[in-house]
């Protein structure tokens, strides 16, 4: 049968609307009664027809009001049908949630799954909510007042929790797959000390990471994670615990940052006579120099786009410090959960273990990720990687309706051995603005054997992209009008 073209008279749609009119009119008349009134249809028919009541009834039964609802329901139903290519490929250990302009679809969003790095979405949401998008971290240099350009005694590089503190060489070092951006320059900090007139430090450079506790690695991480995928983590860390010219990460991040700072001081024309170490300022020390990080909105963008594990873990500890005075993982995760709950998100089945998502014992519901994205500050959405453009999505969806439009966070865990629990993880969560202007917010967390292999997850991702890219495929509002 030939289908009516867009904008053409649609007799089927008219019949549907006509059938709904009595129901809508009756509901509209019932809404005119005082609260608690349970008048029967006979009583309703005998009600006086005042001008106000007639106007209200005409408003309720207006096609303009009925057509958008019918169109929306029809399009969402067609989207669920199209998503069958996704849901039919998912294991029962996976979860999938999707909402259209805040209206959830009937999928499997209530299931729990291992989230991998998509957990960074809830960390970012909580961090912006608690600290604010303009929050900055401050790194300070403390020590004795200089005399004639000479500092007699040790200086202390005091960590302020800045996860992006680094030498200017680091972002271009190719040591990471996704280069750091928005970094806080150790070179600029050293230069500010030189500009103040300092030429010599007759003592050591000490690193102070005492702002946070000293849990540098987590026992919940699997083999091959600590020191490779994340850590060591402390309130003072430079270049992700690397030192220029050294092939290995520092075993103590504060000590490593002190060694790195000596190189930056030397490059600025300041000599250091006695090497480096760790320590805290003494009571007579004064602030010699300081530098602030980029705003938190930039820090979380770097974390989300690059899936920066160290940044996520340090943010968790900063949240714990802010809420309790103790910068620990446990305090930070409790603070994240509390922030989400205060935003109206159901956290009853949320089990956070770390901020990075590297633990395979963490679980959350896909609906929790969708809920977080829907209430998050715009800086969180803007900080997500863009398909075919940036971060972990720069080489994904490089052609098609998602390119340049899909904003999302990826997540991956191998979880060897592949044939045993816990299963591998491949996750994608974010938002896509459809051609009609509706926002599709989604979370697809696949937990199944070897799903991290591209040959296994890409067909599912492609099916998701195809369904979302075709939305809306059902009748428009104009087609529902006579």
BELJO-V872212 format. One record per residue. SS is DSSP state (2 for helix, 1 for strand, 0 for the rest). PHI is phi in whole degrees, 0 to 359 (none if undefined). Layout:
[[SS;PHI] [SS;PHI]]
This chain:
[[0;none] [0;291] [0;273] [0;295] [0;288] [0;302] [0;91] [0;279] [0;304] [0;242] [2;297] [2;295] [2;298] [2;297] [2;299] [2;297] [2;295] [2;299] [2;295] [2;277] [2;303] [2;303] [2;295] [2;294] [2;298] [2;297] [2;296] [2;293] [2;295] [2;297] [2;291] [0;280] [0;284] [0;301] [0;303] [0;93] [0;287] [0;240] [0;299] [0;282] [2;302] [2;296] [2;296] [2;297] [2;291] [0;265] [0;292] [0;297] [0;260] [0;287] [2;301] [2;296] [2;292] [2;297] [2;298] [2;296] [2;297] [2;298] [2;295] [2;295] [0;273] [0;299] [2;300] [2;300] [2;275] [2;282] [2;302] [2;300] [2;294] [2;295] [2;298] [2;298] [2;295] [2;296] [2;292] [2;293] [2;296] [2;293] [2;294] [2;302] [2;297] [2;294] [0;286] [2;302] [2;293] [2;275] [2;296] [0;288] [0;261] [0;269] [0;282] [0;293] [0;272] [0;261] [1;218] [1;209] [1;227] [1;208] [1;234] [1;247] [0;50] [0;87] [1;266] [1;286] [0;270] [0;278] [0;235] [0;229] [0;292] [0;278] [0;290] [1;257] [1;207] [0;286] [0;276] [2;52] [2;287] [2;294] [2;297] [2;298] [2;298] [2;287] [2;295] [2;297] [2;300] [2;292] [2;297] [2;293] [2;297] [2;274] [2;266] [0;94] [0;295] [0;265] [0;300] [0;229] [0;261] [1;240] [1;254] [1;240] [1;248] [1;245] [1;169] [0;293] [0;296] [0;289] [1;234] [0;61] [0;84] [1;246] [1;260] [1;266] [0;133] [0;282] [1;253] [1;235] [1;271] [1;263] [0;287] [0;250] [0;86] [0;286] [0;281] [0;249] [1;291] [1;195] [0;289] [0;294] [0;286] [2;292] [2;301] [2;256] [0;277] [0;62] [0;280] [0;237] [0;298] [0;243] [0;299] [0;299] [0;229] [0;72] [0;292] [1;262] [1;278] [2;293] [2;295] [2;295] [2;295] [2;295] [2;296] [2;295] [2;290] [2;293] [2;297] [0;286] [0;111] [0;286] [0;238] [1;212] [1;245] [1;271] [0;171] [0;256] [1;254] [1;252] [1;256] [1;239] [0;250] [0;286] [0;298] [1;245] [0;289] [0;254] [0;275] [0;278] [0;228] [0;245] [0;294] [0;284] [1;284] [0;285] [0;297] [0;80] [0;258] [1;300] [0;80] [0;243] [0;275] [1;199] [0;84] [0;289] [0;245] [0;204] [0;292] [0;242] [0;210] [0;238] [2;55] [2;53] [2;71] [0;259] [0;235] [0;302] [0;90] [0;252] [0;283] [0;239] [0;290] [0;291] [0;289] [0;244] [2;298] [2;291] [2;295] [2;295] [2;296] [2;295] [2;297] [2;297] [2;294] [2;300] [2;296] [2;291] [2;296] [2;299] [2;295] [0;272] [0;94] [0;251] [1;267] [1;235] [0;271] [0;233] [0;80] [1;224] [1;182] [1;236] [0;172] [0;235] [0;297] [0;262] [0;300] [0;268] [0;291] [1;240] [1;283] [1;263] [1;194] [1;203] [1;213] [1;262] [0;282] [0;297] [0;302] [2;303] [2;301] [2;285] [2;298] [2;288] [2;296] [2;298] [2;296] [2;286] [2;290] [2;268] [0;53] [0;285] [2;290] [2;297] [2;300] [2;299] [2;291] [2;290] [2;298] [2;301] [2;291] [2;295] [2;295] [2;296] [2;297] [2;298] [2;274] [2;235] [0;89] [0;234] [1;275] [0;237] [2;298] [2;300] [2;294] [2;293] [2;293] [2;296] [2;293] [2;300] [2;300] [2;296] [2;295] [2;297] [2;297] [2;293] [0;274] [0;90] [0;269] [0;288] [0;248] [0;298] [0;243] [0;272] [1;234] [0;269] [0;243] [0;208] [0;265] [0;272] [0;86] [0;283] [1;282] [0;267] [0;253] [0;281] [1;216] [1;204] [1;273] [2;300] [2;295] [2;296] [2;295] [2;297] [2;299] [2;296] [2;296] [2;287] [2;253] [0;293] [0;300] [2;302] [2;297] [2;291] [2;297] [2;294] [2;277] [0;290] [1;295] [1;250] [0;303] [0;73] [0;234] [0;221] [2;53] [2;291] [2;253] [0;298] [0;249] [0;242] [0;54] [0;281] [0;214] [0;127] [0;292] [0;279] [0;303] [0;74] [0;239] [0;287] [1;244] [1;201] [1;247] [1;266] [1;202] [1;216] [1;219] [0;279] [0;51] [0;289] [0;287] [0;296] [0;261] [0;230] [0;285] [0;287] [0;287] [0;292] [1;229] [1;221] [1;226] [1;211] [1;214] [1;176] [1;215] [1;219] [1;268] [0;287] [0;297] [0;275] [0;98] [0;286] [1;263] [1;261] [1;254] [1;215] [1;213] [1;240] [1;242] [1;267] [1;240] [0;198] [0;302] [0;58] [0;289] [0;286] [0;286] [2;301] [2;293] [2;265] [2;268] [2;296] [2;300] [2;288] [2;299] [2;295] [2;295] [2;297] [2;298] [2;297] [2;293] [2;291] [2;294] [2;275] [0;284] [0;273] [0;251] [0;266] [0;292] [0;277] [0;297] [0;294] [0;289] [0;277] [0;264] [0;288]]
